[in-house]
Amino acid sequence: MAGHSKWANIKHQKGRADAQRSKAFSKLGKEIYVAAKLGGPDPDMNPRLRLAILTARKQSMPKDGIEKNIQKGSGNTEGEDYEEIRYEGYGPGGVAVIVECLSDNRNRTAAEVRSLFVKCNGNLGETGSVNFMFDRMGEVVFPAGKADADAMFEEALEAGASDVESDDEFHTIYCEADDFAGVRDALEAKFGEPERQGLIWKPNVSTEIDEDGARSVLKLIDTLEDSEDVQTVTTNFEASDEIMEKVMAEG
């Protein structure tokens, strides 16, 4: 979410994952499965799988669950067959929304996502209807205490990053999607394991909303993330820190 990733991506989503542990593990397992299916079972040779495993471990997913999904994805066991699907649309206040899913039934997922948009006063659009408002990029985030802003900026650029944003809490490093693995590995060697990392949709234009709009958009995100098939939800909304603090305090 543009401008307020510290609120939406960390506090909001982490709280939901903690409250719905089994659902979080299910979604992590799907990502491991697809990563292994597409790139093979060796994380040293499969950057997407390596990232999926690191993410699962960080959320305390049991080792046997990780291994089971790697085996399923590499074709060594019987099981579901998931495919990646991306949906695009508009939420309350004209906010652009990208929803990434892993599904074993495209028709079911499409119907459910469309219904959830309508339920939250949004509209599901055609493929390509909003993705021009986002850039596909790699993101690596470190706590602010890892280095000062100047040092992080220099190291990130040397690693191949394209931009760095620093505040009192975090250093957020962005790079081209194709450069993500190299940038992440170089920075991890220098600063240790990141707070979070991955490929994201970074808004290149923002939609500003008021307090009621923020509540409505967060409700849409909550509703979509409750779906078993939805992996990530990204929007381009912008709201002031004052508004976000108030809305997030309401739970």
Number of C-alpha atoms within 10 A of each C-alpha: 21 21 16 16 12 13 15 19 15 14 12 17 16 14 12 16 15 12 11 12 13 12 17 21 19 17 20 22 23 27 27 29 29 24 25 25 20 13 16 20 23 13 18 10 11 15 16 22 25 19 20 23 23 17 18 22 14 11 16 11 20 11 11 9 15 20 16 15 26 28 19 21 28 18 16 11 12 9 11 13 16 19 13 14 16 15 23 24 23 21 26 23 18 17 21 27 31 24 21 17 27 23 21 14 13 16 9 11 20 17 10 15 22 18 15 19 22 14 12 18 14 23 21 21 16 10 12 13 16 19 19 11 17 21 15 16 19 24 24 24 21 23 17 16 11 15 15 13 17 11 10 23 21 12 17 23 16 13 18 18 24 17 14 20 13 18 11 10 11 18 24 24 25 28 25 18 17 12 16 22 19 15 26 26 14 16 23 14 9 12 15 12 16 16 14 17 21 18 19 16 21 20 21 12 15 18 15 17 20 15 15 12 18 23 19 19 25 19 14 23 24 15 15 23 21 16 16 16 27 20 23 17 20 21 28 26 26 19 19 14 12 9 16 19 11 12 15 15 8 8 7
